[in-house]
Amino acid sequence: MKVLVVGGGGREHALAWKAAQSPRVTRLYAAPGNPGIAELAEIVPWDGTIHTLADWAEREGIDLVLVGPEAPLVEGIADVFSARGIPVFGPLQRAAMIEGSKAYAKTLMERYGIPTARYRVFHEPLEALEYIEAVGVPIVVKDSGLAAGKGVTVATDLHQAKQAVANILGHPDEAGRGEVVVEEYLEGTEVTVLALTDGETIKPLLPSQDHKRLLDRDQGPNTGGMGAVCPYPLDAATLDRIEREILRPLLNGLREEGVVYKGVIYAGLMLTADGPKVLEFNARFGDPEAQVVLPLLKSDLVELAQAVVEGRLAECRLEWEEGAAAGVVMAAPGYPQDPHRGLPVRLPEAPPEGVLYFQAGTRRTDAGLVTAGGRVLTVVGRGRDLREALAVAYRGVEAVEFPHAQYRKDIGRKALEVLGDG
């Protein structure tokens, strides 16, 4: 079968890497791809227009589309392709609004009793600022729309909160220009639970933990993610509670709204003293979570994706590799504000044993690989346990020639502490 991967980041490199292992795949394509993906798939030049890509896919006879990024899903790529009879692993536009609008997602959670932080939605900056002053800090300010993982500010002082509102809505003397969600600050441990669903059956994947802040010990600005570990140690009772109180009510609630969700649900959770609460829902694999979850998935991803599309996920059994995986993101200097482009990056010809390199912000030139974005690559290590996986990942980092790269030295520290191995 012919499979198309949509996207060009580290998550999509991981999706292409996993799809390429499927005996079902005869030809693998990627649009727009990246230099790493180009070693696995045929690159399709793409201007970003959904209908243009759908025209190409129809002519080529594509049998399955794996959509990586959130933007095309929110723009309706699954609707356009499905209308042409091309199967898409990813939710339709209305379902993808759980990520496309944080305000919509919060309303949905409130309506169907899904545990989450208390919140208010604002369109006028003055009203938002008055509310923040009344409730005080710490407080969380979120851009309701897509922001590539960087639209959330955890404000510890009023100035920081007001600046976040201004960045999203403008200043009080300006007309409202967006939508902001202001939430209570939740204490606890942040984890990610991804789940496959065909609208009826839910199959959670191994839990993972992202590291959002740029610097060690969760300092610095929020980013799209600086690393991840999998599996994060969650007990069976907590996992069951997440499925029962969060994932299942979400699917049922969407169905009540006339929406059937097919694809991946990303539940960003805070494990609080009162139990797990939703920080955010996303409509796709996380990045960098996908880069550590997929290497541990023994099952055929393409087979699972087909089952999701065809509504027969209940027939499938998820199988996992033994051990753990850890990913360290190497970012360009200047990220996240102004990443430097065109800097040389050299990967080892033979990666250290157990290391995978998933490229993201890279470009191939006559002189070799150079930076072309903020998060340049995710270095993934696999091991018998998390400590070994982390050691392997950092050996992989040391083997990369990338002057002035930014990366965290403490990925997995909190998970190791939970395991009593910190």
C-alpha positions in Angstrom: 0.0 0.0 0.0 1.0 3.6 -0.6 1.3 5.7 2.6 1.7 9.5 2.9 3.1 11.2 6.0 2.1 14.8 6.3 4.5 17.1 8.1 8.2 17.8 8.4 9.2 17.7 12.0 10.8 15.3 14.5 7.4 13.7 15.2 6.9 13.1 11.5 10.4 11.6 11.2 9.4 9.2 13.9 6.1 8.4 12.2 7.9 7.8 8.9 10.5 5.6 10.6 7.8 3.5 12.2 5.7 3.3 9.0 8.7 2.2 7.0 8.9 -0.9 9.2 5.5 -2.1 8.2 5.4 -5.0 5.6 2.1 -3.5 4.4 3.9 -0.4 3.0 5.1 -0.7 -0.6 5.8 3.1 -1.2 6.2 5.7 1.5 5.9 9.4 0.8 6.2 12.6 2.9 5.1 16.1 2.4 7.0 18.3 2.9 9.4 16.0 4.9 12.9 16.9 5.9 16.4 15.5 5.2 16.0 12.7 7.7 12.7 11.7 6.4 14.1 11.8 2.9 16.3 8.8 3.8 13.1 6.8 4.4 10.4 8.2 2.1 10.0 9.9 -1.3 9.6 13.7 -0.7 6.6 15.4 -2.2 7.1 19.1 -2.9 4.1 20.9 -1.2 3.2 24.5 -0.9 1.0 23.9 2.2 -2.3 24.0 0.4 -4.5 21.1 1.4 -6.4 20.8 -1.9 -3.1 20.7 -3.9 -1.8 17.8 -1.8 -5.2 16.1 -2.1 -5.0 16.4 -5.9 -1.6 14.7 -5.9 -2.7 12.0 -3.5 -5.7 11.2 -5.6 -3.6 10.9 -8.8 -1.0 8.8 -7.0 -3.6 6.4 -5.5 -2.6 6.9 -1.8 -4.1 4.3 0.4 -3.5 5.9 3.8 -2.5 9.3 5.1 -0.7 9.8 8.5 -1.1 13.4 9.6 1.5 14.7 12.1 1.0 18.4 12.8 -2.0 20.1 14.3 -2.4 22.9 11.8 -3.6 20.8 8.8 -6.0 18.9 11.0 -7.6 22.1 12.3 -7.7 23.4 8.7 -9.7 20.3 7.7 -7.2 18.1 5.9 -9.0 14.9 7.1 -12.3 16.3 5.7 -10.9 17.1 2.3 -9.1 13.8 1.8 -11.9 11.7 3.2 -14.4 13.4 0.8 -12.2 12.1 -2.0 -12.1 8.6 -0.6 -8.6 8.8 0.7 -8.3 7.3 4.3 -6.8 9.7 6.8 -5.4 8.8 10.2 -6.4 11.9 12.1 -9.6 13.6 13.3 -12.0 15.6 11.1 -12.0 19.4 11.5 -14.8 19.6 14.1 -13.1 16.9 16.2 -9.7 18.7 15.9 -11.2 21.7 17.6 -10.3 20.2 20.9 -6.9 21.6 20.1 -7.8 24.3 17.7 -9.7 26.2 20.4 -8.7 25.9 24.1 -11.9 27.8 24.9 -14.0 25.1 23.1 -12.1 22.3 24.8 -12.6 23.9 28.3 -16.3 24.3 27.6 -16.6 20.7 26.5 -14.8 19.5 29.7 -17.1 21.6 31.8 -20.2 20.3 30.1 -19.3 16.7 30.4 -17.6 16.7 33.9 -14.0 16.1 32.8 -11.7 17.2 35.6 -9.7 20.4 34.7 -8.6 23.7 36.1 -11.1 26.4 36.8 -11.1 29.0 34.0 -12.5 32.1 32.3 -12.4 33.1 28.6 -11.8 36.7 27.5 -11.8 38.6 24.3 -11.2 42.1 25.8 -7.8 42.8 27.4 -9.1 45.1 30.1 -11.6 42.5 31.3 -8.9 39.8 31.4 -6.5 42.1 33.4 -9.2 43.0 35.9 -9.9 39.3 36.5 -6.2 38.5 36.9 -5.8 41.3 39.4 -8.8 40.0 41.4 -7.7 36.4 41.6 -4.0 37.0 41.9 -1.0 34.9 41.0 0.3 32.3 40.2 -2.1 31.9 37.2 -2.0 30.4 33.8 -2.6 32.5 30.6 -3.2 30.6 27.4 -3.7 31.6 23.8 -6.9 29.9 22.8 -5.7 29.1 19.3 -2.8 27.2 17.9 0.6 28.4 19.1 3.0 25.5 18.3 3.2 24.6 22.0 4.4 28.1 23.0 1.1 29.8 23.8 1.0 29.1 27.5 2.4 31.4 30.2 2.6 30.2 33.8 2.7 33.6 35.4 4.2 34.0 38.9 3.8 37.8 39.1 1.1 40.2 37.8 3.5 41.9 35.3 4.2 38.5 33.6 0.4 37.7 33.5 -0.4 41.1 32.0 2.3 40.8 29.4 0.9 37.4 28.4 -2.5 38.9 27.9 -1.1 41.8 25.9 0.8 39.4 23.6 -2.5 37.6 22.8 -5.2 40.3 23.0 -3.3 43.5 22.7 -3.2 46.3 25.2 -6.3 47.7 27.0 -6.5 50.7 24.6 -6.7 48.4 21.6 -9.7 46.4 20.4 -9.7 42.7 21.3 -7.9 40.8 18.6 -8.0 37.2 19.9 -9.2 34.9 22.6 -7.4 34.1 25.9 -8.1 31.4 28.5 -7.1 32.3 32.0 -6.8 29.3 34.3 -6.1 28.5 37.9 -2.6 27.2 38.6 -2.5 23.5 39.3 0.1 21.9 41.6 1.4 18.4 40.8 3.2 16.3 38.2 2.7 16.8 34.5 2.4 13.7 32.3 1.1 12.9 28.8 -1.2 10.1 27.9 -1.7 9.4 24.2 -4.5 7.1 23.1 -5.7 5.7 19.8 -9.4 5.7 19.2 -11.8 4.9 16.4 -14.6 6.8 18.1 -15.7 3.8 20.1 -12.7 1.8 21.3 -9.9 3.5 23.3 -6.4 2.1 23.5 -4.0 4.2 25.6 -0.4 4.1 24.7 2.5 4.1 27.2 2.5 7.2 29.4 5.3 9.7 28.8 6.5 13.0 30.2 7.5 16.0 28.2 9.9 18.8 29.4 8.4 22.1 28.3 10.8 24.6 29.7 13.9 25.6 27.9 16.4 25.3 30.8 17.3 22.7 33.4 15.1 22.4 36.5 12.1 23.8 34.6 13.5 27.3 34.2 13.2 29.7 31.3 10.4 30.1 28.8 8.0 27.5 27.6 9.0 25.7 24.3 7.4 23.2 22.0 9.2 20.6 24.2 12.9 20.0 25.1 12.8 16.3 25.7 10.6 13.4 26.8 10.8 10.0 28.6 8.7 6.9 28.2 7.2 5.0 30.0 6.5 7.4 32.8 5.8 5.4 35.9 2.0 5.5 36.4 0.2 2.9 38.4 -2.6 0.9 36.9 -5.3 2.5 39.1 -4.3 6.0 37.8 -4.3 4.9 34.2 -7.7 3.3 34.6 -9.0 6.5 36.2 -7.6 8.6 33.3 -9.4 6.4 30.8 -12.6 6.3 32.9 -12.8 10.0 33.9 -11.1 11.8 31.1 -10.7 9.8 27.8 -14.1 8.0 27.8 -16.1 11.1 28.8 -14.4 13.1 26.1 -15.3 10.6 23.4 -18.9 10.3 24.7 -19.2 14.1 25.0 -18.0 14.7 21.4 -20.5 12.1 20.2 -23.3 13.9 22.0 -22.1 17.0 20.1 -22.4 15.0 16.8 -18.7 14.4 16.5 -17.0 11.1 16.0 -13.3 11.3 16.9 -10.9 9.0 15.0 -7.1 9.3 15.5 -4.9 10.1 18.4 -6.0 11.9 21.5 -3.3 13.7 23.4 -4.2 14.3 27.0 -1.8 16.6 28.8 -2.5 16.0 32.4 -1.6 17.3 35.9 -1.5 14.6 38.6 -2.9 16.7 41.5 -3.7 15.7 45.1 -7.3 15.4 43.9 -6.4 13.1 41.0 -5.6 13.7 37.3 -6.8 16.9 35.7 -6.6 18.0 32.1 -4.2 20.8 31.2 -4.9 20.4 27.5 -6.2 18.1 24.8 -4.4 17.9 21.5 -5.6 16.2 18.3 -2.4 14.4 17.3 0.8 12.7 18.6 2.9 15.0 20.8 6.3 16.2 19.8 8.7 15.1 21.3 6.5 12.4 23.0 6.0 10.6 19.7 9.8 10.2 19.4 10.0 8.2 22.6 6.6 6.3 22.4 6.9 5.0 18.9 10.3 3.3 19.3 8.7 1.2 22.1 5.7 0.2 20.0 6.2 -3.3 18.8 2.8 -3.4 16.9 2.5 -2.3 13.3 1.6 1.4 13.3 0.1 1.3 9.8 -2.1 -1.7 10.7 -3.3 0.2 13.8 -3.9 3.4 11.8 -6.0 1.4 9.2 -8.0 -0.2 12.1 -8.7 3.3 13.5 -9.9 4.6 10.1 -12.1 1.5 9.5 -13.6 1.5 13.0 -12.2 -1.9 14.1 -9.6 -0.9 16.7 -11.2 -3.4 19.1 -9.7 -6.2 17.0 -6.1 -4.9 17.6 -3.8 -5.7 20.4 -1.0 -3.3 21.4 2.3 -4.9 22.0 5.3 -3.1 23.4 9.1 -3.5 23.5 10.8 -4.1 26.8 12.6 -1.2 28.5 12.5 2.5 28.1 13.2 5.4 25.7 14.5 8.9 26.4 14.6 11.8 24.0 16.8 15.0 24.3 16.0 17.9 21.9 18.9 19.8 20.5 17.8 23.3 19.6 19.4 26.1 17.7 20.9 29.0 19.7 18.4 31.8 20.1 15.4 29.4 20.4 12.6 29.9 21.1 12.6 33.7 20.4 15.0 33.9 17.4 16.6 30.6 16.4 19.8 30.9 14.3 19.5 29.3 10.9 22.2 28.0 8.6 24.4 26.6 11.3 26.3 23.4 10.5 25.1 20.2 12.1 27.0 16.9 11.6 25.5 13.6 12.7 27.8 10.6 13.2 27.9 8.2 10.2 27.3 5.3 12.6 25.1 6.3 15.6 26.1 5.0 19.0 24.3 1.7 19.8 20.7 2.3 20.8 20.6 5.8 19.5 18.0 7.2 17.0 18.3 10.7 15.4 14.9 12.2 14.5 15.5 15.4 12.5 13.2 18.4 12.7 14.6 21.9 11.9 17.2 20.8 9.4 18.0 21.6 5.7 20.4 19.8 3.3 22.9 22.1 1.5 25.9 21.3 -0.7 28.1 21.8 2.4 25.9 19.4 4.5 23.2 19.6 7.1 22.4 23.0 8.5 19.8 24.4 11.0 16.5 25.5 9.5 14.4 26.0 12.6 14.3 26.1 16.4 14.1 22.5 17.5 16.7 20.9 15.2 16.6 17.2 16.2 15.6 14.8 18.9 18.2 12.4 20.1 16.5 9.2 21.4 18.2 6.5 23.5 16.8 3.1 24.2 17.7 1.0 27.2 16.7 -1.7 29.6 15.4 0.9 32.0 15.1 4.7 32.0 18.5 5.3 33.5 20.2 3.4 30.8 18.0 5.0 28.1 19.0 8.4 29.3 22.7 7.5 29.4 22.4 6.3 25.8 20.6 9.4 24.7 23.2 11.7 26.1 25.9 9.6 24.4 24.0 10.3 21.2 24.0 14.0 22.0 27.8 14.1 22.5 28.3 12.4 19.2 26.6 15.3 17.3 28.8 18.1 16.0 26.5 21.1 16.6 28.3 24.2 18.1 26.3 26.2 20.6 23.3 23.8 20.6 20.9 24.3 23.4 19.7 21.2 25.3 18.7 20.2 28.8 21.0 18.1 30.9 18.3 17.0 33.3 15.8 15.2 31.1 14.1 12.4 33.0 15.2 13.6 36.5 11.7 13.8 37.9 10.7 10.3 36.5 13.9 8.8 38.1 12.9 10.4 41.4 9.5 8.8 41.2 11.2 5.4 40.5 13.5 6.0 43.5 16.5 6.1 41.1 17.1 9.9 41.1 
